[in-house]
């Protein structure tokens, strides 16, 4: 399951891929979802008690990783120092890059790139966050339908 908090909208992109379930979890104090990925949007606040498989965060927003013990943290941003970045972009396509291996629910995913068609109203971070979440959940094959 993909859970979002803060200002991020993955609903349209993930619905287009047929990815369900997904839920928004703003203003919650506890979240226990060990096989889920929490995607942080702008202004997101982490629950006081948190247990998720992984957290996806916008590197430009900054994130306090103190409360994330036991969860994989995947940063997204334009620089190659981030786990997920954009390696190229044109008016019609964006190429998403996984820059290092990450754990997944069923193993690991090695570095890779994926070009996808751009859709109106979806930010670069939302593309990167969806890419990261689907890789973490071993649903990367769903991403190929974006191409």
N, CA, C and O of each residue as an XYZ file, in Angstrom:
588
protein
N       0.846     -1.170      0.000
C       0.000      0.000      0.000
C       0.898      1.242      0.000
O       1.957      1.262      0.628
N       0.458      2.252     -0.704
C       1.139      3.545     -0.715
C       0.305      4.509      0.109
O      -0.898      4.658     -0.108
N       0.964      5.162      1.060
C       0.302      6.127      1.934
C       0.970      7.478      1.706
O       2.198      7.564      1.680
N       0.181      8.525      1.542
C       0.744      9.859      1.338
C       0.387     10.761      2.508
O      -0.631     10.573      3.174
N       1.239     11.735      2.741
C       0.968     12.755      3.732
C       1.620     14.057      3.272
O       2.671     14.034      2.631
N       1.004     15.179      3.594
C       1.495     16.462      3.108
C       0.953     16.757      1.727
O       0.034     16.093      1.247
N       1.536     17.766      1.093
C       1.055     18.193     -0.224
C       1.763     17.408     -1.324
O       2.822     17.801     -1.814
N       1.154     16.300     -1.692
C       1.620     15.477     -2.799
C       0.394     14.746     -3.337
O      -0.437     14.255     -2.572
N       0.295     14.681     -4.646
C      -0.871     14.037     -5.240
C      -0.414     12.965     -6.223
O      -0.003     13.259     -7.345
N      -0.495     11.719     -5.775
C      -0.140     10.596     -6.644
C      -1.365      9.895     -7.189
O      -1.245      8.965     -7.986
N      -2.547     10.331     -6.769
C      -3.782      9.640     -7.108
C      -3.967      9.456     -8.606
O      -4.221      8.341     -9.063
N      -3.843     10.528     -9.376
C      -4.071     10.440    -10.819
C      -3.076      9.530    -11.510
O      -3.457      8.690    -12.325
N      -1.805      9.694    -11.188
C      -0.761      8.890    -11.819
C      -0.914      7.417    -11.460
O      -0.830      6.557    -12.336
N      -1.137      7.117    -10.188
C      -1.259      5.721     -9.771
C      -2.569      5.098    -10.237
O      -2.599      3.916    -10.580
N      -3.645      5.867    -10.254
C      -4.929      5.341    -10.749
C      -4.809      4.975    -12.222
O      -5.375      3.981    -12.677
N      -4.064      5.792    -12.958
C      -3.848      5.511    -14.376
C      -3.135      4.168    -14.561
O      -3.347      3.477    -15.558
N      -2.290      3.806    -13.593
C      -1.570      2.539    -13.643
C      -2.372      1.390    -13.045
O      -1.959      0.233    -13.118
N      -3.520      1.714    -12.451
C      -4.327      0.693    -11.816
C      -3.780      0.251    -10.470
O      -4.050     -0.865    -10.026
N      -3.005      1.126     -9.810
C      -2.403      0.792     -8.523
C      -3.350      1.151     -7.394
O      -3.725      2.313     -7.235
N      -3.725      0.182     -6.631
C      -4.564      0.357     -5.456
C      -4.111     -0.670     -4.434
O      -3.528     -1.673     -4.846
N      -4.322     -0.511     -3.188
C      -4.931      0.666     -2.579
C      -3.904      1.745     -2.264
O      -2.699      1.498     -2.202
N      -4.414      2.919     -2.074
C      -3.618      4.069     -1.695
C      -4.458      4.879     -0.736
O      -5.681      4.918     -0.865
N      -3.825      5.524      0.221
C      -4.588      6.350      1.151
C      -3.781      7.557      1.580
O      -2.550      7.535      1.555
N      -4.474      8.603      1.972
C      -3.854      9.803      2.516
C      -3.917      9.709      4.031
O      -4.921      9.276      4.596
N      -2.841     10.119      4.679
C      -2.764      9.988      6.136
C      -2.271     11.273      6.775
O      -1.263     11.276      7.480
N      -2.977     12.359      6.531
C      -2.592     13.631      7.135
C      -3.112     13.703      8.565
O      -4.158     13.143      8.894
N      -2.359     14.403      9.403
C      -2.755     14.667     10.790
C      -2.996     13.410     11.605
O      -3.912     13.371     12.427
N      -2.187     12.385     11.389
C      -2.299     11.200     12.222
C      -1.105     11.152     13.176
O      -0.039     11.683     12.864
N      -1.278     10.529     14.316
C      -0.199     10.459     15.299
C       0.479      9.093     15.313
O       1.613      8.971     15.775
N      -0.207      8.059     14.810
C       0.363      6.724     14.783
C       0.094      6.071     13.435
O      -0.999      6.180     12.881
N       1.110      5.391     12.921
C       0.949      4.667     11.668
C       1.739      3.370     11.742
O       2.967      3.384     11.819
N       1.028      2.257     11.720
C       1.637      0.928     11.737
C       1.199      0.213     10.466
O       0.079     -0.292     10.380
N       2.084      0.176      9.490
C       1.778     -0.449      8.207
C       3.086     -0.996      7.640
O       3.667     -0.410      6.727
N       3.539     -2.107      8.178
C       4.870     -2.637      7.903
C       5.149     -3.011      6.455
O       6.314     -3.111      6.070
N       4.134     -3.219      5.649
C       4.343     -3.563      4.243
C       3.919     -2.412      3.329
O       3.528     -2.617      2.180
N       4.006     -1.194      3.873
C       3.578     -0.004      3.133
C       4.721      0.977      2.966
O       5.727      0.930      3.674
N       4.528      1.872      1.998
C       5.481      2.956      1.746
C       4.768      4.269      2.048
O       3.671      4.514      1.545
N       5.386      5.104      2.860
C       4.859      6.423      3.193
C       5.563      7.445      2.321
O       6.787      7.570      2.373
N       4.797      8.182      1.513
C       5.345      9.227      0.642
C       5.061     10.575      1.289
O       3.908     10.942      1.518
N       6.140     11.309      1.579
C       6.010     12.613      2.216
C       5.921     13.712      1.166
O       6.759     13.793      0.268
N       4.916     14.542      1.281
C       4.772     15.702      0.416
C       5.257     16.946      1.131
O       5.746     16.876      2.259
N       5.122     18.071      0.479
C       5.546     19.341      1.079
C       4.773     19.586      2.369
O       3.557     19.407      2.426
N       5.501     19.998      3.400
C       4.881     20.314      4.675
C       4.436     19.112      5.480
O       3.725     19.268      6.473
N       4.839     17.909      5.077
C       4.414     16.698      5.783
C       5.043     16.640      7.171
O       6.179     17.065      7.383
N       4.284     16.110      8.087
C       4.775     15.862      9.437
C       4.687     14.363      9.684
O       3.658     13.740      9.427
N       5.774     13.795     10.182
C       5.778     12.365     10.472
C       4.927     12.069     11.695
O       4.923     12.846     12.650
N       4.209     10.960     11.677
C       3.473     10.546     12.877
C       4.455     10.325     14.035
O       5.611      9.964     13.811
N       4.000     10.541     15.252
C       4.858     10.341     16.429
C       5.318      8.894     16.530
O       6.475      8.632     16.860
N       4.428      7.961     16.250
C       4.764      6.541     16.248
C       4.579      6.039     14.827
O       3.491      6.114     14.256
N       5.679      5.520     14.265
C       5.672      5.167     12.854
C       6.379      3.838     12.635
O       7.495      3.624     13.108
N       5.709      2.954     11.913
C       6.303      1.687     11.511
C       5.811      1.378     10.104
O       4.697      0.891      9.910
N       6.666      1.673      9.124
C       6.377      1.387      7.725
C       7.610      0.730      7.109
O       8.702      0.797      7.673
N       7.432      0.100      5.961
C       8.568     -0.529      5.284
C       9.561      0.529      4.827
O      10.769      0.374      5.008
N       9.050      1.611      4.231
C       9.943      2.634      3.687
C       9.255      3.987      3.666
O       8.028      4.089      3.681
N      10.089      5.026      3.630
C       9.618      6.404      3.526
C      10.282      7.029      2.306
O      11.493      6.917      2.120
N       9.476      7.691      1.475
C       9.972      8.417      0.309
C       9.837      9.904      0.613
O       8.766     10.373      0.997
N      10.934     10.643      0.438
C      10.931     12.060      0.808
C      11.578     12.920     -0.262
O      12.484     12.477     -0.968
N      11.105     14.150     -0.376
C      11.655     15.156     -1.271
C      12.904     15.729     -0.606
O      12.807     16.368      0.442
N      14.060     15.510     -1.197
C      15.316     15.967     -0.610
C      15.346     17.489     -0.443
O      16.012     18.003      0.456
N      14.632     18.199     -1.300
C      14.609     19.659     -1.211
C      13.820     20.152     -0.004
O      13.998     21.291      0.428
N      12.958     19.312      0.538
C      12.157     19.674      1.707
C      12.926     19.465      3.004
O      12.598     20.070      4.025
N      13.931     18.626      2.972
C      14.648     18.267      4.191
C      13.787     17.321      5.006
O      12.564     17.458      5.034
N      14.408     16.376      5.658
C      13.654     15.398      6.442
C      14.456     15.044      7.677
O      15.664     14.815      7.610
N      13.773     15.003      8.795
C      14.377     14.559     10.039
C      14.190     13.050     10.112
O      13.069     12.573     10.291
N      15.270     12.300      9.976
C      15.183     10.840      9.941
C      15.208     10.206     11.329
O      15.254      8.982     11.448
N      15.179     11.015     12.361
C      15.265     10.511     13.730
C      14.183      9.482     14.054
O      14.469      8.480     14.711
N      12.964      9.706     13.613
C      11.874      8.790     13.934
C      11.697      7.664     12.935
O      10.672      6.981     12.958
N      12.666      7.451     12.058
C      12.504      6.469     10.987
C      13.334      5.211     11.180
O      13.660      4.536     10.203
N      13.675      4.889     12.388
C      14.464      3.686     12.645
C      13.701      2.455     12.158
O      12.521      2.275     12.456
N      14.406      1.617     11.403
C      13.781      0.398     10.908
C      13.096      0.547      9.562
O      12.671     -0.446      8.973
N      12.983      1.769      9.067
C      12.371      2.005      7.758
C      13.450      2.432      6.770
O      14.345      3.205      7.113
N      13.362      1.928      5.547
C      14.252      2.405      4.493
C      13.836      3.837      4.156
O      12.646      4.153      4.156
N      14.804      4.696      3.870
C      14.517      6.070      3.483
C      15.045      6.284      2.068
O      16.227      6.071      1.800
N      14.166      6.704      1.173
C      14.524      6.965     -0.212
C      14.307      8.444     -0.472
O      13.185      8.941     -0.379
N      15.393      9.150     -0.799
C      15.280     10.570     -1.109
C      15.136     10.765     -2.608
O      15.744     10.051     -3.406
N      14.326     11.737     -2.974
C      14.090     12.083     -4.371
C      14.499     13.532     -4.580
O      14.180     14.398     -3.766
N      15.201     13.790     -5.664
C      15.602     15.157     -5.975
C      16.403     15.190     -7.256
O      16.706     14.149     -7.838
N      16.741     16.378     -7.688
C      17.392     16.537     -8.978
C      18.867     16.130     -8.967
O      19.421     15.862    -10.033
N      19.511     16.075     -7.824
C      20.922     15.715     -7.766
C      21.156     14.221     -7.720
O      20.312     13.472     -7.229
N      22.294     13.783     -8.229
C      22.613     12.355     -8.256
C      22.918     11.809     -6.863
O      23.031     10.594     -6.696
N      23.054     12.676     -5.862
C      23.263     12.209     -4.492
C      21.982     11.614     -3.908
O      22.023     10.918     -2.893
N      20.861     11.885     -4.541
C      19.589     11.330     -4.085
C      19.442      9.901     -4.591
O      20.058      9.512     -5.583
N      18.622      9.134     -3.900
C      18.396      7.750     -4.314
C      17.680      7.709     -5.657
O      18.005      6.889     -6.516
N      16.704      8.596     -5.836
C      15.966      8.694     -7.097
C      16.111     10.117     -7.621
O      15.972     11.087     -6.877
N      16.392     10.219     -8.904
C      16.529     11.539     -9.526
C      15.984     11.496    -10.954
O      15.508     10.464    -11.427
N      16.066     12.624    -11.611
C      15.691     12.724    -13.027
C      16.990     12.818    -13.807
O      17.782     13.735    -13.588
N      17.214     11.876    -14.717
C      18.460     11.915    -15.480
C      18.326     12.733    -16.758
O      19.323     13.241    -17.271
N      17.100     12.867    -17.284
C      16.876     13.751    -18.435
C      15.394     14.098    -18.509
O      14.532     13.410    -17.961
N      15.138     15.205    -19.218
C      13.749     15.673    -19.338
C      13.609     16.452    -20.628
O      14.438     17.307    -20.942
N      12.560     16.156    -21.372
C      12.202     16.937    -22.549
C      10.782     17.439    -22.322
O      10.215     17.225    -21.250
N      10.212     18.091    -23.300
C       8.841     18.581    -23.175
C       7.838     17.426    -23.107
O       6.738     17.589    -22.578
N       8.216     16.260    -23.642
C       7.287     15.130    -23.701
C       7.624     13.979    -22.761
O       6.740     13.200    -22.402
N       8.903     13.856    -22.351
C       9.322     12.684    -21.575
C      10.224     13.074    -20.415
O      10.923     14.087    -20.448
N      10.181     12.231    -19.385
C      11.063     12.375    -18.240
C      11.715     11.003    -18.021
O      11.040      9.976    -18.091
N      13.016     10.990    -17.759
C      13.700      9.733    -17.477
C      14.040      9.719    -15.989
O      14.812     10.542    -15.496
N      13.442      8.763    -15.296
C      13.630      8.609    -13.857
C      14.794      7.661    -13.626
O      14.949      6.670    -14.340
N      15.617      7.968    -12.618
C      16.805      7.158    -12.355
C      16.845      6.699    -10.903
O      16.723      7.506     -9.981
N      17.017      5.410    -10.713
C      17.318      4.853     -9.409
C      18.841      4.780     -9.364
O      19.449      4.012    -10.109
N      19.456      5.575     -8.496
C      20.910      5.747     -8.509
C      21.686      4.729     -7.696
O      22.904      4.631     -7.846
N      21.021      3.972     -6.843
C      21.680      2.936     -6.052
C      20.671      1.857     -5.689
O      19.463      2.087     -5.746
N      21.154      0.708     -5.324
C      20.266     -0.397     -4.948
C      19.440     -0.027     -3.723
O      19.908      0.661     -2.816
N      18.194     -0.504     -3.724
C      17.312     -0.289     -2.573
C      16.662     -1.615     -2.188
O      16.487     -2.498     -3.028
N      16.301     -1.749     -0.899
C      15.560     -2.955     -0.504
C      14.136     -2.863     -1.039
O      13.580     -1.773     -1.178
N      13.561     -4.015     -1.335
C      12.157     -4.074     -1.743
C      11.456     -5.074     -0.826
O      12.107     -5.766     -0.043
N      10.153     -5.144     -0.924
C       9.416     -6.086     -0.087
C       9.891     -7.522     -0.274
O       9.823     -8.327      0.655
N      10.371     -7.844     -1.468
C      10.761     -9.223     -1.758
C      12.229     -9.393     -2.128
O      12.601    -10.410     -2.713
N      13.066     -8.418     -1.796
C      14.481     -8.541     -2.137
C      15.148     -7.193     -2.288
O      15.247     -6.420     -1.335
N      15.611     -6.918     -3.513
C      16.313     -5.659     -3.782
C      16.094     -5.264     -5.238
O      15.758     -6.094     -6.084
N      16.291     -3.993     -5.502
C      16.213     -3.476     -6.874
C      17.519     -2.753     -7.157
O      17.934     -1.883     -6.392
N      18.158     -3.112     -8.248
C      19.415     -2.498     -8.641
C      19.169     -1.213     -9.410
O      18.064     -0.985     -9.903
N      20.203     -0.361     -9.518
C      20.058      0.898    -10.258
C      19.472      0.667    -11.653
O      19.777     -0.317    -12.326
N      18.627      1.601    -12.057
C      17.978      1.496    -13.361
C      17.464      2.867    -13.771
O      17.392      3.782    -12.950
N      17.112      3.006    -15.021
C      16.459      4.210    -15.534
C      15.177      3.798    -16.225
O      15.065      2.699    -16.769
N      14.204      4.714    -16.190
C      12.940      4.441    -16.854
C      12.410      5.731    -17.480
O      12.075      6.673    -16.762
N      12.330      5.782    -18.812
C      11.708      6.942    -19.459
C      10.191      6.782    -19.455
O       9.676      5.706    -19.756
N       9.483      7.844    -19.118
C       8.017      7.818    -19.132
C       7.497      9.086    -19.801
O       8.167     10.119    -19.816
N       6.312      8.986    -20.341
C       5.661     10.145    -20.960
C       5.160     11.086    -19.877
O       4.632     10.651    -18.854
N       5.332     12.380    -20.114
C       4.843     13.384    -19.164
C       3.346     13.580    -19.322
O       2.805     13.516    -20.426
N       2.692     13.819    -18.202
C       1.274     14.149    -18.178
C       1.111     15.491    -17.492
O       1.849     15.809    -16.560
N       0.178     16.255    -17.935
C      -0.048     17.592    -17.397
C      -0.452     17.539    -15.922
O      -1.232     16.678    -15.512
N       0.086     18.466    -15.135
C      -0.314     18.593    -13.743
C       0.415     17.697    -12.764
O       0.077     17.688    -11.580
N       1.408     16.940    -13.219
C       2.175     16.067    -12.328
C       3.584     16.633    -12.199
O       4.274     16.845    -13.196
N       3.999     16.874    -10.961
C       5.322     17.471    -10.730
C       6.422     16.417    -10.881
O       6.163     15.215    -10.831
N       7.651     16.894    -11.065
C       8.787     15.978    -11.151
C       8.885     15.140     -9.877
O       9.148     13.940     -9.946
N       8.675     15.767     -8.706
C       8.734     15.011     -7.457
C       7.668     13.916     -7.426
O       7.941     12.805     -6.971
N       6.476     14.213     -7.899
C       5.422     13.190     -7.901
C       5.792     12.004     -8.796
O       5.500     10.858     -8.454
N       6.434     12.272     -9.938
C       6.925     11.168    -10.778
C       7.979     10.367    -10.027
O       7.930      9.137     -9.996
N       8.941     11.078     -9.415
C      10.014     10.383     -8.695
C       9.466      9.585     -7.514
O       9.890      8.453     -7.282
N       8.528     10.169     -6.769
C       7.959      9.495     -5.597
C       7.176      8.246     -6.000
O       7.287      7.210     -5.346
N       6.391      8.335     -7.062
C       5.646      7.171     -7.541
C       6.608      6.080     -8.003
O       6.409      4.905     -7.696
N       7.637      6.460     -8.729
C       8.679      5.535     -9.190
C       9.309      4.822     -7.994
O       9.413      3.596     -7.986
N       9.730      5.586     -6.988
C      10.364      5.014     -5.806
C       9.417      4.071     -5.071
O       9.802      2.959     -4.712
N       8.193      4.505     -4.850
C       7.226      3.686     -4.109
C       6.942      2.376     -4.831
O       6.885      1.320     -4.201
N       6.767      2.434     -6.129
C       6.477      1.214     -6.890
C       7.678      0.266     -6.917
O       7.506     -0.953     -6.898
N       8.896      0.820     -6.961
C      10.080     -0.038     -6.882
C      10.158     -0.714     -5.519
O      10.415     -1.914     -5.432
N       9.939      0.050     -4.460
C       9.995     -0.494     -3.096
C       8.975     -1.604     -2.891
O       9.238     -2.569     -2.172
N       7.817     -1.471     -3.517
C       6.740     -2.458     -3.372
C       6.812     -3.585     -4.408
O       5.886     -4.387     -4.522
N       7.918     -3.642     -5.162
C       8.101     -4.659     -6.200
C       7.040     -4.581     -7.284
O       6.606     -5.608     -7.805
N       6.629     -3.393     -7.621
C       5.632     -3.204     -8.677
C       6.229     -2.402     -9.837
O       5.504     -1.700    -10.542
N       7.547     -2.503    -10.035
C       8.199     -1.709    -11.070
C       7.664     -2.025    -12.456
O       7.672     -1.158    -13.329
N       7.200     -3.245    -12.674
C       6.667     -3.612    -14.003
C       5.459     -2.756    -14.355
O       5.169     -2.560    -15.535
N       4.741     -2.235    -13.342
C       3.607     -1.346    -13.601
C       4.085     -0.038    -14.246
O       3.359      0.583    -15.023
N       5.297      0.364    -13.916
C       5.841      1.613    -14.443
C       6.043      1.555    -15.949
O       5.977      2.581    -16.625
N       6.282      0.396    -16.463
C       6.521      0.266    -17.897
C       5.301      0.695    -18.707
O       5.432      1.062    -19.875
N       4.120      0.651    -18.098
C       2.913      1.092    -18.799
C       2.877      2.603    -18.955
O       2.099      3.121    -19.755
N       3.723      3.333    -18.188
C       3.783      4.796    -18.315
C       4.509      5.211    -19.580
O       4.277      6.298    -20.110
N       5.386      4.348    -20.063
C       6.232      4.692    -21.202
C       5.434      4.909    -22.406
O       5.985      5.208    -23.466
